[in-house]
């Protein structure tokens, strides 16, 4: 197994555990509290990246701005997810739907970065749309269809955040981009921490679970960064890492006793099928390969 592949699998496991712990924490903490504690939990990763010795590079302020903006928007998506989980929605349906954010990222990349889609990726978008329909039909019976609208908020935030992070790596190393991306998560957490909405005397178990959840999120970003550095392609690793709901669903069904309806099962299956198909990228043409060789020769 290639290094980037097993590192991507590690990201799936870590983020899947993060999704499961987010559901458990949602019973005892508000969205604001979970977000603050999650950020504290990933702070050791930020410190390690900041202090890690690496080769010197010139810092492009524009790229730093894209990375920080990605962190800010991504954390807004996290906040929306915590509120959604607090409302009582099942992790086995909410997490897979929000994990479809690579669909938005790929569509944005086609328009903004002029990237091209493979036939498999078009099929992945189709499977994802079927999944959204399934979740909408299920939620319409439960909450009049408003659930889908709120579930789209983290999907949209994460989709844009991934695009911003990708744009930042054009003139920054993966390590530098990830550091600034994680730093972009901090301002909202600080604002939430000093706001009057936080309660005193929180459950110690919930605090520890939220801290561990944040650590899993940070470690997942580290393994994702390592996968990119091992010659892994972003167009493959980004959707591949989104299969993490498979782990979340298995944990939620096993430990939380959640049960799935027929539409939920179909929606989850289409979600996972969609991200798998999205990982099958288009093979470069002869002209593109020749251009790539020419660019490396110029360097």
Backbone as a ProteinNet text record, in pm:
[ID]
protein_1_A
[PRIMARY]
XXXXXXXXXXXXXXXXXXXXXXXXXXXXXXXXXXXXXXXXXXXXXXXXXXXXXXXXXXXXXXXXXXXXXXXXXXXXXXXXXXXXXXXXXXXXXXXXXXXXXXXXXXXXXXXXXXXXXXXXXXXXXXXXXXXXXXXXXXXXXXXXXXXXXXXXXXXXXXXXXXXXXXXXXXXXXXXXXXXXXXXXXXXXXXXXXXXXXXXXXXXXXXXXXXXXXXXXXXXXXXXXXXXXXXXXXXXXXXXXXXXXXXXXXXXXXXXXXXXXXXXXXXXXXXXXXXXXXXXXXXXXXXXXXXXXXXXXXXX
[TERTIARY]
84.8	0	88	57.3	136.4	120.8	227.2	221.5	103.5	76.2	-33.1	-167.5	-178.2	-305.2	-332.2	-230.8	-256.8	-268.2	-202.1	-220	-361.5	-416.6	-554.6	-651.7	-622.1	-705.2	-701	-582	-570.1	-654.6	-659.7	-743.3	-890.2	-932	-1070.1	-1104.6	-1014.2	-1038.2	-1044.3	-951.1	-945.4	-1065.8	-1100.5	-1215.1	-1346.2	-1350.9	-1470	-1493.1	-1385.1	-1395	-1432.9	-1379.7	-1418.4	-1568.6	-1622.9	-1765.8	-1849.8	-1805.6	-1879.5	-1875.8	-1757.9	-1745.7	-1824.1	-1833	-1911.8	-2058.5	-2106.3	-2245.2	-2265.5	-2172.1	-2183.9	-2176.8	-2083.8	-2067.2	-2189.2	-2256.1	-2370.4	-2482.5	-2486	-2590.5	-2567.4	-2443.6	-2409.6	-2356.2	-2313.8	-2254.1	-2330.3	-2332	-2387.3	-2285.8	-2329.6	-2238.3	-2119.4	-2144.6	-2035.5	-1932.3	-1979.8	-1889.4	-1807.9	-1873.3	-1803	-1697.3	-1728.7	-1633.4	-1510.1	-1531.7	-1419.1	-1330.1	-1389.4	-1312	-1242.8	-1308	-1244	-1118.1	-1126.9	-1011.3	-897.9	-931.8	-829.7	-767.2	-848.2	-797.6	-698.8	-715.5	-621.3	-504.4	-502.2	-393.5	-254.7	-239.3	-105.1	-53.9	-146.5	-105.9	-58.2	-127.5	-86.5	51.6	73.3	202.6	313.3	285.5	386.9	423.8	323.3	350.5	427.6	395	461.4	607.4	637.1	772.9	854.2	789.3	859.3	962.5	1087.9	1190.4	1165.7	1167.2	1146.5	1228.2	1233.4	1312.1	1248.8	1332	1281.7	1214.1	1108.9	1039	984.6	970.1	911.5	760.8	705.4	563.2	487.3	397.1	312.1	187.9	172.2	62.2	-74.3	-86.2	-212.6	-250.4	-153.8	-179.3	-209.8	-139.5	-169	-312.7	-356.1	-492.6	-595.3	-569.4	-660.9	-666	-550.1	-545.9	-623.1	-601.5	-671.9	-822	-859.7	-1001.4	-1063.8	-986.3	-1035.5	-1062.5	-972.9	-994.4	-1116.8	-1135.5	-1250.5	-1381.6	-1387.6	-1510.4	-1532.4	-1422.8	-1435.3	-1487.7	-1442.8	-1489.9	-1635.8	-1677.8	-1819.2	-1903.1	-1849	-1917.9	-1923.3	-1814.2	-1813.3	-1919.6	-1929.1	-2026.2	-2169	-2195	-2327.7	-2357.5	-2256	-2275.6	-2310.3	-2240.1	-2265.9	-2408.4	-2453.5	-2589.9	-2691.1	-2659.8	-2748.2	-2757.3	-2642.3	-2641.5	-2714.6	-2702.2	-2771.2	-2922.3	-2968.9	-3112.8	-3174.5	-3089.2	-3140.3	-3132.6	-3071.6	-3060.3	-2959.4	-2978.8	-2893.8	-2758.3	-2652.6	-2518.8	-2512.1	-2586.2	-2579.8	-2637.6	-2715.2	-2766.2	-2701.1	-2676.2	-2622.2	-2479.1	-2393	-2251.8	-2231.8	-2296.5	-2276.4	-2319.9	-2430.9	-2476.8	-2376.9	-2330.5	-2236.1	-2102.3	-2071.3	-1943.9	-1942	-2053.9	-2058.5	-1998.2	-1933.6	-1875.6	-1775.8	-1705.6	-1616.8	-1689.1	-1819.2	-1895.6	-1891.6	-1917.3	-1913.5	-1772.4	-1673.4	-1534.7	-1495.2	-1533.3	-1498.4	-1568.1	-1696.2	-1768.8	-1707	-1669.3	-1605	-1469.5	-1396.6	-1265.3	-1277.9	-1387	-1408.8	-1426.5	-1495.2	-1522.6	-1404.3	-1351.6	-1246.9	-1108.4	-1076.9	-943.2	-937.8	-1050.8	-1057.4	-1017.9	-1050.7	-1020.5	-1125.7	-1088.7	-1177.4	-1220.1	-1342.1	-1399.7	-1386.7	-1371.9	-1374.8	-1518.2	-1544.3	-1676.6	-1718	-1623.3	-1651.9	-1694.2	-1627.8	-1661.8	-1800.8	-1838.7	-1975.4	-2074.7	-2040.8	-2125.6	-2133.6	-2021.8	-2020.3	-2112.1	-2116.3	-2207.6	-2352.3	-2381.2	-2516.1	-2557.7	-2466.6	-2496.2	-2516.4	-2440.3	-2453.2	-2588.3	-2636.2	-2767	-2878.9	-2864.6	-2962.5	-2962.6	-2843	-2832.2	-2902	-2881.7	-2945.6	-3097.8	-3147.8	-3292.1	-3343.4	-3269.2	-3311.2	-3318.2	-3216.9	-3215.5	-3325.1	-3355.8	-3459.7	-3596.7	-3621.6	-3749.1	-3765.9	-3658.5	-3665.5	-3690.1	-3617.6	-3629.5	-3762.4	-3820.6	-3948.5	-4055.6	-4045.4	-4140.1	-4118	-3995.2	-3961.7	-3974.5	-3934.2	-3927.5	-3969.2	-4054.1	-4105.4	-4004.7	-3893.7	-3796.7	-3693.6	-3707.9	-3612	-3476.6	-3472.5	-3346.1	-3244.5	-3289.8	-3197.6	-3129.5	-3205.7	-3149.6	-3035.7	-3055.9	-2951.6	-2834.5	-2862.9	-2755.9	-2667.9	-2721.7	-2644.4	-2542.4	-2560.4	-2468.2	-2325.9	-2305.7	-2169.1	-2116.4	-2203.7	-2160.8	-2103.6	-2174.4	-2128.9	-2000.1	-1994.8	-1874.9	-1752.4	-1765.1	-1651.3	-1611	-1710.3	-1678.9	-1594.5	-1631.9	-1554.1	-1419.3	-1417.3	-1292.9	-1188.5	-1231.4	-1138	-1083.1	-1168.5	-1121.9	-1019.4	-1047.3	-954.6	-820.2	-825.6	-700.8	-621	-690.6	-622.7	-558.5	-628.7	-574.3	-451.6	-449.8	-336.3	-210	-226	-108.3	-37.2	-93.4	-26.7	104.6	114.1	237.6	289	234.4	281.2	303.7	395.6	414.1	292.9	276.2	164.4	168.9	290	304.2	261.1	309.1	277.7	129.5	73.3	-68	-155.3	-120	-198.7	-190.6	-72.2	-56.5	-148	-146.4	-230	-378	-409.9	-549	-599.6	-518.4	-557.5	-564.2	-473.9	-479.3	-607.1	-657.9	-783.4	-902.9	-885.8	-992.1	-1002.4	-896	-885.7	-976.3	-985.2	-1061.5	-1204.8	-1276.8	-1415.1	-1421.5	-1326.9	-1324.6	-1298.7	-1206.9	-1178	-1300.7	-1367.6	-1487.9	-1596.2	-1611.1	-1710.5	-1672.9	-1542.4	-1497.4	-1526.2	-1517.5	-1538.4	-1683	-1766.1	-1906.2	-1981.9	-2093.9	-2169.7	-2249.7	-2242.9	-2324.6	-2268.2	-2141.3	-2079.3	-2122.2	-2148.2	-2194.9	-2078.7	-2104.3	-2005.4	-2041.3	-1940.8	-1965.2	-2003.8	-1933.6	-1963.8	-1924.7	-1992.9	-1965	-1822.1	-1743.1	-1601.8	-1587.6	-1679.2	-1674.2	-1692.8	-1788.4	-1813.5	-1693.4	-1628.7	-1511.6	-1399.8	-1372.6	-1265.4	-1296.8	-1421.5	-1460.1	-1445.1	-1480.4	-1466.4	-1319.7	-1234.7	-1091.6	-1031.8	-1071.6	-1023.1	-1074	-1199.2	-1256	-1175	-1138.5	-1056.5	-919.2	-861.8	-732.2	-740.4	-850.5	-869.6	-880	-948.9	-961	-824.5	-743.9	-610.9	-518.9	-523	-440.5	-481.9	-612.9	-659.7	-604.9	-595	-534.3	-386.2	-320.1	-178.2	-157.1	-237.4	-222.2	-261	-358.6	-395.1	-279.5	-215	-97.9	13.5	36.8	140.2	107.7	-20.2	-60.2	-28.8	-56.1	-23.2	127.3	204.9	349.9	411.1	337.7	386.5	339.4	338.8	301.2	155.5	72	-70.5	-135.4	-227.7	-295	-413.6	-426.3	-535.3	-671.3	-682.9	-811	-854	-759.8	-791.8	-809.3	-717.6	-717.8	-834.5	-870.8	-979.8	-1111.6	-1159.8	-1284.4	-1265.7	-1145.4	-1121.3	-1130.2	-1076.7	-1081	-1223.1	-1312.7	-1451.6	-1531.9	-1470.9	-1540.2	-1546.3	-1490.8	-1488.7	-1625.8	-1739.3	-1868.4	-1894	-1825.2	-1841.5	-1805.1	-1697.7	-1655.8	-1755.9	-1800.7	-1897.3	-2026.8	-2075.2	-2200.8	-2188.6	-2080	-2060.5	-2054	-1985.4	-1975.8	-2109.9	-2184.7	-2313.5	-2413.7	-2415	-2507.4	-2467.7	-2336.9	-2287.8	-2302.2	-2263.5	-2255.8	-2372.3	-2440.4	-2550.7	-2687.2	-2686.2	-2810.9	-2899.8	-2842.5	-2922.5	-2969.2	-3092.5	-3148.5	-3174.3	-3158.7	-3170	-3294.2	-3366.3	-3477.7	-3428.6	-3520.6	-3483.6	-3421.7	-3481.9	-3428.2	-3292.6	-3276.1	-3147	-3038.3	-3071.4	-2974.1	-2934.9	-3035.2	-3005.8	-2923.3	-2958.6	-2884	-2739.4	-2717.2	-2580.6	-2501.7	-2565.3	-2497.8	-2459	-2550.2	-2520.3	-2413.5	-2413.5	-2310.6	-2172.5	-2158.8	-2029.3	-1989.7	-2088.6	-2059.7	-2013.6	-2077.8	-2041.6	-1899	-1855.1	-1718.4	-1615.8	-1652.2	-1560.2	-1542	-1653.5	-1645	-1574.9	-1590.8	-1523.9	-1372.4	-1324.5	-1179.6	-1113.9	-1193.7	-1139.3	-1120.2	-997.5	-970.5	-948.3	-955.6	-934.8	-787.5	-756.7	-617.8	-573.4	-452.3	-406.6	-381.3	-409.4	-385	-235.6	-200.8	-59.3	-2.7	-85.7	-39.3	-14	-105.1	-90.6	32.4	57.3	177.1	303	302	419	441.6	332.4	344.3	400	358	408	556.1	603	745.7	823.1	766.3	833.4	846.2	739.1	743.1	847	858.3	959	1099.7	1115.4	1246.5	1287.3	1186.8	1217.4	1262.1	1202.1	1240.8	1381.9
-119.9	0	124.5	217.5	339.7	425	497.7	578.5	674.6	745.4	841.9	772.6	646.6	576	536.8	479.5	440.2	562.2	670.5	794.2	850.1	835.4	876.1	789.9	659.6	569.5	610.7	651	699	823.8	911.9	1031.2	993	893.4	845.7	796.8	720.2	667.1	778.5	873.2	981.6	1073.8	1111.6	1199.7	1126.9	997.5	921	919.1	905.1	909.8	1049.4	1152.1	1290	1309.5	1258.5	1272.1	1202	1084.7	1010.2	1082.7	1128.8	1200.3	1331.3	1394.6	1516.9	1488.9	1373.6	1335.3	1310.6	1241.1	1211.8	1340.1	1427.2	1554	1643.3	1630.4	1714.5	1701.1	1592.5	1572.4	1655.8	1695.5	1764.2	1905.6	1940.4	2071.4	2144.2	2274.7	2355.4	2360.8	2411	2422.4	2510.7	2620.9	2712.5	2643.8	2569.3	2501.5	2393.5	2316	2209.8	2268	2379.3	2441.7	2491.3	2557.6	2609.3	2494.9	2390.7	2279	2201	2189.1	2124.2	2199.1	2331.1	2411.9	2397.8	2393.2	2370.9	2233	2134.9	1999.5	1986.3	2069.1	2060.3	2157.3	2235.8	2332.5	2268.6	2146.6	2086.5	2064.7	2038.5	2020	2153.5	2261.6	2393.7	2429.4	2404.5	2435.8	2353.4	2225.5	2137.2	2184.8	2222.2	2270.6	2402.1	2489.7	2619.1	2606	2508.3	2491.4	2390.4	2318.1	2213.8	2275.9	2231.2	2283.8	2236.8	2327.9	2294	2390	2360.5	2446.4	2584.1	2684.8	2820.7	2843.3	2920.8	2954.3	3095.4	3159.1	3291.7	3278.4	3362.6	3356.3	3452.6	3398.9	3479.7	3521.6	3652.5	3701.8	3666.6	3668.6	3632.9	3488.8	3397.3	3256.4	3234.4	3308.7	3301.3	3344.7	3449.1	3497.4	3391.7	3319.4	3213.1	3102.7	3067.3	2960.6	3000.7	3124.7	3171.7	3179.7	3229.6	3237.5	3097.8	2999.7	2862.3	2812.7	2847.3	2807.6	2873.1	3002.8	3075.6	3016.7	2993.6	2940	2795.4	2718.2	2579.8	2568.4	2656.9	2653.5	2697.2	2785.1	2821.1	2698.4	2612.6	2488	2393.7	2387.9	2304.4	2351.2	2482.3	2538.8	2503.5	2512.1	2477.3	2330.1	2245	2101.7	2073	2135.6	2111.8	2152.3	2264.2	2306.7	2207.8	2153.4	2055.5	1929.6	1884.2	1765.6	1791.8	1914.5	1950.9	1949	1964.5	1967.4	1828.6	1724.5	1588.7	1504.8	1556.9	1477.3	1364.3	1253.8	1137.5	1158.8	1111.1	1119.4	1035.7	923.7	831.6	892.1	1001.1	1067	1202.5	1277.3	1412.6	1412.5	1330.7	1330.1	1289.6	1181.7	1147.4	1256.8	1326.9	1432.3	1546.8	1593.4	1704.6	1665.9	1535.2	1491	1501.2	1540.7	1554.5	1687.6	1760.9	1889.9	1882.8	1767.5	1765	1788.2	1757.8	1785.8	1934.8	2017.3	2161.9	2208.5	2151.7	2191.5	2164	2046.8	2010.3	2101.7	2131.8	2221.7	2361.4	2409.6	2540.6	2540.1	2427.3	2417.6	2419.4	2362.7	2365	2507.7	2590.6	2728.3	2820.2	2810.6	2903.5	2861.8	2733.1	2684.6	2615.9	2607.5	2547.8	2401	2328.9	2185.8	2107.4	1987.7	1905.1	1781.8	1736.5	1622.5	1495.5	1382.2	1252.3	1201.3	1099.6	1040.1	981.7	920.2	865.1	974.6	1089.8	1199	1255	1260.1	1300	1201	1071.8	971.2	989.4	1030.4	1056.1	1170.5	1274.8	1386.3	1338.2	1253.1	1199.3	1119.8	1032.9	953.7	1043.9	1153.1	1246.6	1317.3	1353.5	1417.8	1323.9	1196.4	1096.6	1089.2	1093.5	1088.2	1207.7	1327	1446.3	1433.5	1378.6	1357.6	1263.3	1155.2	1058.2	1122.7	1199.4	1263.3	1368.6	1436.9	1538.4	1475.2	1362.7	1294.8	1246.8	1194.4	1145.4	1260.5	1370.2	1482.8	1554.7	1548.4	1614.5	1554	1424.9	1358.4	1397.5	1436.6	1463.5	1611.3	1699.4	1840.7	1934.7	1889.7	1977.7	2017.6	1948.4	1975.1	2079.7	2150.3	2255.2	2197.5	2071	2008.6	2012.3	1988.9	1985.9	2120.4	2228.8	2362.7	2386.1	2350.3	2368.9	2273.6	2152.5	2057.4	2105.1	2189.9	2241.2	2346.3	2405.3	2509.6	2456.8	2348.2	2297.2	2244	2186.6	2137.9	2252.6	2366	2480	2538.7	2553.5	2610.2	2524	2393.1	2304.5	2298.7	2307.5	2306.3	2425.2	2544.6	2664.3	2661.1	2610	2605.2	2519.9	2405.4	2317.8	2387.1	2462.4	2536.8	2642.3	2716.6	2820	2759.4	2642.3	2579.1	2533.2	2480.3	2438.4	2557.7	2670.9	2791.2	2840.5	2822.8	2870.4	2789.3	2661.3	2575.8	2601.6	2689.4	2717.5	2792.4	2869.1	2943.8	2923.6	2821.7	2786.1	2636	2593.8	2450.9	2396.2	2264.6	2203	2229.3	2226.4	2249.6	2391.3	2488.9	2628.7	2655.8	2601.7	2621.2	2561.6	2441.9	2377.4	2454.2	2504.9	2583	2705.1	2781.3	2900.7	2865.5	2751.6	2705.8	2677.2	2606.3	2575.3	2701.2	2794.5	2920.9	2997.7	2976.1	3040.1	2988.7	2873.2	2818.8	2888.6	2956.7	3009.7	3129.2	3230.8	3351.8	3324.5	3240.9	3213.7	3145.1	3052.5	2983.7	3082.1	3177.6	3278.5	3365.2	3405.9	3488.7	3414	3284.6	3204.6	3189.7	3176.5	3154.5	3275	3396.8	3517	3566.7	3498.5	3539.8	3496.6	3560.6	3526.2	3397.4	3331.1	3212.6	3085.4	3087.2	2967.3	2947.9	2825.3	2793.8	2757.6	2764.1	2722	2582.9	2513.6	2382	2276.5	2273.6	2175.4	2035	1935.6	1797	1761.9	1708.3	1678.6	1574.8	1477.8	1375.6	1440.2	1532.2	1599.6	1684.6	1748.1	1830.6	1745.6	1631.6	1544.9	1487.5	1449.9	1396.8	1502.7	1627.3	1735.7	1764	1758.7	1779.8	1669	1545.8	1432.4	1443	1486.1	1505.2	1606.4	1718.2	1818.2	1765.3	1682.4	1623.2	1530.5	1452.9	1365.1	1446.1	1559.7	1647.4	1699.5	1742	1792.6	1685.3	1565.3	1455.1	1413.8	1420.8	1390.6	1488.6	1615.3	1713.3	1685	1636.2	1602.1	1486.1	1379.4	1265.5	1305.2	1394.6	1443	1519.8	1603.5	1678.3	1583.2	1479.5	1381.7	1309.5	1280	1212.8	1300.3	1431	1521.9	1525	1519.1	1528.1	1400.9	1290.6	1163.2	1142.6	1250.4	1246.7	1209.8	1228.4	1205	1324.9	1301.3	1408.1	1460.6	1592	1653.3	1612.5	1599.7	1563.1	1422	1339.3	1203.1	1196.1	1257.6	1245.5	1320.2	1437.8	1515.4	1438.9	1385.8	1307.3	1174.3	1115.9	988.2	1002.2	1111.1	1131.7	1155.2	1191.7	1217.9	1091.2	975.4	849.6	825.8	915.7	897.7	872.9	917.8	885.7	736.8	653.8	509.8	467.5	525.4	495.6	554.1	677.5	742.2	662.6	617.8	543.3	412.4	339.7	211.8	231.6	335.1	362.8	405.9	489.6	538	423.9	335.3	222.3	124.2	103.7	5.9	53.7	179.5	226.4	315.4	378.7	466.9	403.5	286.6	216.3	283.8	365.3	431.7	331.7	349.2	262.3	342.9	277.1	344.4	299.2	396	363.8	330.3	289.7	248.9	363.7	482.8	597.6	638.6	628.8	662.9	568	438.5	339.7	367.9	398	429.3	557.7	658	783	765.8	687.1	662.1	585.7	485.3	407.3	496	583.2	672.9	775	819.3	914	851.5	731.8	664.2	627.5	584.4	554.4	680	792.2	917.7	959.9	954.7	997.7	900.5	771.6	674.7	704.2	727.6	757.5	890.4	984.6	1113.4	1101.9	993.6	975.5	924	884.3	834.6	954	1002.5	1124.1	1096.8	1201.5	1195	1177.4	1087	1068.3	1185.9	1238.7	1353.7	1315.5	1408.1	1384.9	1386	1344.9	1344	1484.9	1583.4	1722.6	1770.9	1733.9	1777.1	1715.9	1586.5	1522.5	1586.8	1620.7	1685	1821.9	1894.1	2025.9	2014.8	1909.6	1889.7	1860.8	1780.7	1749.6	1875.8	1961.5	2085.2	2178.7	2186.1	2272.9	2225.2	2093.6	2041.1	2067.8	2061.1	2085.6	2230.7	2322	2464.1	2492.6	2418.8	2437.6	2391.2
0	0	0	-91.3	-102.2	23.7	62.8	185.7	189.8	78.5	79.2	99.8	57.5	70.3	215.5	284.1	422.7	514.2	476.4	552.2	533.5	413.7	388.6	468.9	478.4	557.6	704.9	751.9	890.1	911.7	811.1	820	831.4	753.5	758.6	899.5	960.4	1094.9	1199.1	1191.6	1290.2	1278.7	1157.7	1139.4	1168.3	1143.3	1177.3	1326.9	1403.7	1549.1	1595.9	1529.5	1560.5	1540.8	1430.2	1404.8	1509.9	1552.4	1654.5	1789.4	1829	1955.7	1953.5	1835.9	1824.1	1853.2	1811.3	1839.4	1988.8	2051.2	2194.4	2275.8	2241.3	2313.2	2294.5	2181	2152.4	2252.2	2327.9	2428.3	2554.3	2580.2	2704.6	2685.9	2565.3	2540.2	2430.8	2440.1	2332	2217.7	2102.1	1988.5	2019.5	2093.4	2128.6	2217.2	2317	2410	2340.7	2254.7	2182.3	2090.4	2023.8	1931.5	2006.6	2120.3	2199	2246.7	2303.5	2356.4	2244.9	2129.6	2015.1	1973.5	1971.2	1932.1	2033	2161.1	2264	2244.4	2206.7	2187.8	2073.8	1969.7	1857.5	1871.4	1979.6	1999.3	2004.6	2062.5	2058.1	1915.6	1821.3	1681.3	1623.8	1657.8	1609.1	1662.8	1791.8	1853.6	1790	1765.8	1705.7	1565.9	1486.5	1350.9	1354.5	1450.9	1458.8	1500	1585.8	1636.8	1557.4	1467.9	1393.2	1299.9	1308.3	1217.9	1075.4	982.4	841.5	756.6	626.7	539.1	530.1	517.6	510.6	375.9	376.5	252.6	263.6	150.4	149.3	167.6	253.1	284.9	194.9	114.2	27.9	106.1	125.2	209.1	151.3	19.2	-41.8	-12.2	-21.3	6.9	154.9	241.8	385	410.4	341.2	355.9	316.7	206.6	165.1	269.4	326.3	427	553	599.8	719.5	693.2	575.3	540.2	537.2	487.5	488.2	628.9	722.9	861.8	922.5	894.3	947.9	896	765.1	705.1	749.2	758.3	801.6	943.8	1031.5	1169.2	1179.5	1090.3	1085.2	1050.4	962.4	929.9	1048.3	1124.8	1245.4	1343.9	1360.2	1452.6	1409.2	1279.2	1228.1	1251.3	1236.2	1257.9	1403.4	1498	1639.7	1676.1	1619.9	1648.1	1589.8	1473.2	1411	1496	1548.2	1632.1	1763.7	1814.8	1938.6	1923.1	1799.7	1775.2	1778.6	1790	1803.8	1678.5	1570.5	1449.3	1468.6	1397	1411	1344.6	1411	1352.4	1225.8	1222.2	1109.2	981.9	993	873.1	852	959.7	948.5	896.4	955.8	917.6	772.2	722.3	581.1	485.4	515.5	426.4	421.8	537.7	539.2	477.5	473.8	416.6	264.5	204.6	59.2	12.7	103.2	65.6	-49.4	-74.6	-191.3	-323.7	-328.8	-450.3	-480.4	-378.7	-396.7	-429.7	-361.2	-387.1	-531.2	-581.1	-718.8	-818.3	-794.6	-884.3	-883	-763	-753.2	-823.9	-808.9	-872.7	-1024.3	-1076.8	-1221.5	-1271.1	-1192.3	-1233.8	-1203.6	-1081.1	-1037.2	-1086.9	-1075.3	-1110.3	-1245	-1315.3	-1449.2	-1450.5	-1344.4	-1340.8	-1419.3	-1465.8	-1546.9	-1468.3	-1495.3	-1424	-1507.6	-1438.3	-1505.9	-1508.8	-1591.1	-1596.2	-1462.2	-1390.9	-1258.8	-1161.9	-1170.2	-1078.9	-1108.3	-1236	-1267.9	-1208.8	-1214.5	-1152.1	-1002.1	-940.9	-797.3	-759.4	-843	-816.5	-826.2	-925.5	-938.5	-816	-767.1	-647.4	-526.3	-519.5	-408.2	-409.6	-528.6	-539.3	-496.8	-530.4	-485.9	-333.2	-273.7	-127.4	-63.5	-120.3	-66.6	-74.7	-184.5	-199.2	-90.4	-66.7	34.9	172.6	209.2	339.7	350.5	239.4	240.6	261.6	196.5	213.1	356.9	415.1	553	650	630	722.3	706	585.1	564.2	651.6	679.9	767	913.3	947.1	1086.1	1123	1031.6	1069.1	956.8	869	766	661.3	650.8	547.1	582.6	696	732.8	769.6	811.7	851.5	739.3	614.7	501.6	482.6	501.3	483.7	582.6	709.4	810	785.9	736	707.6	593.7	505.9	393.7	436.7	555.3	600.1	619.9	699.6	710.5	578.7	496.2	364.8	282.2	278.9	200.4	258.1	390.6	454.3	427	445.4	424.6	277.3	188.3	46	5.8	54.6	24.9	96.9	221	297.8	226.6	172.2	100.7	-23.3	-92.9	-210.2	-169.6	-61.3	-14.9	25.4	91.4	132.7	11.9	-86.9	-208.9	-278.8	-282.4	-344.5	-268.2	-136.8	-57.3	-84.2	-122.6	-142.4	-274	-356.5	-483.5	-462.9	-351.7	-325.7	-183.8	-114.7	19	25.6	112	134.3	209.1	205.1	275.3	423.7	483.6	627	665.1	587.8	618	597.3	490.5	462.5	572.5	618.8	723.7	854.8	886.9	1009.5	1008	898.1	890.9	884.8	822.8	819	960.5	1039.5	1177.2	1263.3	1237.8	1311.3	1280.1	1158.8	1121.5	1200.2	1266.3	1349.1	1484.7	1523.6	1659.2	1687.9	1597.5	1633	1676.7	1604.7	1642.6	1778.8	1805.4	1934.2	2048.1	2026.1	2128.4	2153	2045.5	2058.7	2136.4	2106.7	2178.4	2326.2	2352.6	2490.4	2579.1	2524.2	2604.7	2597.1	2519.4	2508.6	2633.9	2662.7	2783.9	2771.6	2654	2635.2	2697.2	2738.9	2794.5	2939.6	2975	3110	3201.1	3330.5	3429.5	3480.6	3532.4	3589.8	3488.2	3374.6	3271.2	3317.6	3262.3	3293.2	3252.3	3345.2	3317	3206.5	3202.3	3096.2	2959.7	2950	2823.3	2781.3	2879.5	2849.3	2790.1	2854.5	2805.9	2668.1	2647.4	2516.5	2407.6	2439.3	2342	2312.1	2416.2	2394.8	2308.5	2335.1	2255.7	2112.5	2098.7	1965.8	1886	1949.7	1882.4	1845.6	1934.6	1905.8	1785.4	1775.4	1660.1	1531.1	1540.2	1423.5	1380.7	1479	1447.6	1393.4	1453.1	1404.4	1263.5	1236.7	1101.9	999.8	1038.8	949.6	928	1032.3	1018.9	922	937.4	845.8	704.3	691.3	558.2	496.4	577.8	532.4	490.1	570.4	536.5	406.4	384	260.2	139.1	149.9	40.9	14.9	121.8	107.2	50.1	50.9	-3.3	-146.8	-223.6	-365.8	-389.6	-288.8	-307.9	-374.1	-467	-539.6	-459.1	-454.5	-378.3	-432.2	-565	-625.4	-588.3	-542.9	-500.6	-349.4	-274.9	-129.5	-65.8	-119.8	-59.3	-56.1	-169.5	-161.5	-90.4	-102.1	-36	115	168.8	313.5	362.7	271.9	310.4	335.1	317.1	345.9	497.3	576.2	721.8	784.8	722.4	783.9	799.2	719.4	735	877.4	931.3	1068.1	1167.6	1143.3	1232.3	1240.3	1125.5	1120.9	1197.8	1175.2	1244.1	1395.3	1439.6	1583	1640.8	1565.3	1613.9	1626.4	1529.7	1534.4	1644.3	1661.3	1758.3	1902.3	1928.7	2067.3	2109.2	2014.1	2048.9	2021.6	1961.4	1935	1832.9	1744.6	1642.6	1537.5	1490.3	1387.6	1261.6	1150.1	1021.7	946.6	885.2	798.6	659.3	573	437	358.7	367.3	295.4	350.8	482.6	542.8	494.1	488.4	441.3	296.3	212.9	73.2	63.2	144.6	142	183.2	288	333.6	227.3	168.1	63.9	-54.2	-96.3	-207.7	-170.3	-43.3	2.4	-9.1	44.2	41.2	-101.4	-182.1	-322.2	-394.4	-361.4	-425.4	-398.1	-272	-241.3	-297.8	-306.2	-366.2	-515.3	-585.5	-728.9	-753.9	-660.9	-676.7	-666.2	-606.9	-592.1	-719.3	-819.2	-946.3	-1038.4	-1045.1	-1120.6	-1267.8	-1346.2	-1490.3	-1520.9	-1612.3	-1653.4	-1739.1	-1712.8	-1790.6	-1935.9	-2024.6	-2166.3	-2195.5	-2316.7	-2356.3	-2351.6	-2395.2	-2393.5	-2251.6	-2157.8	-2019	-1955.7	-1985.9	-1930.7	-1984.8	-2112.9	-2173.1	-2111.7	-2084.9	-2022.1	-1881.9	-1808.2	-1673.2	-1673.2	-1768.7	-1779.9	-1810.8	-1898.6	-1935.3	-1814.9	-1732.8	-1615.8	-1516.9	-1497.1	-1402.3	-1454.7	-1587.4	-1646.4	-1627.3	-1636.6	-1616.5	-1475.5	-1378.6	-1239.2	-1216.3
[MASK]
+++++++++++++++++++++++++++++++++++++++++++++++++++++++++++++++++++++++++++++++++++++++++++++++++++++++++++++++++++++++++++++++++++++++++++++++++++++++++++++++++++++++++++++++++++++++++++++++++++++++++++++++++++++++++++++++++++++++++++++++++++++++++++++++++++++++++++++++++++++++++++++++++++++++++++

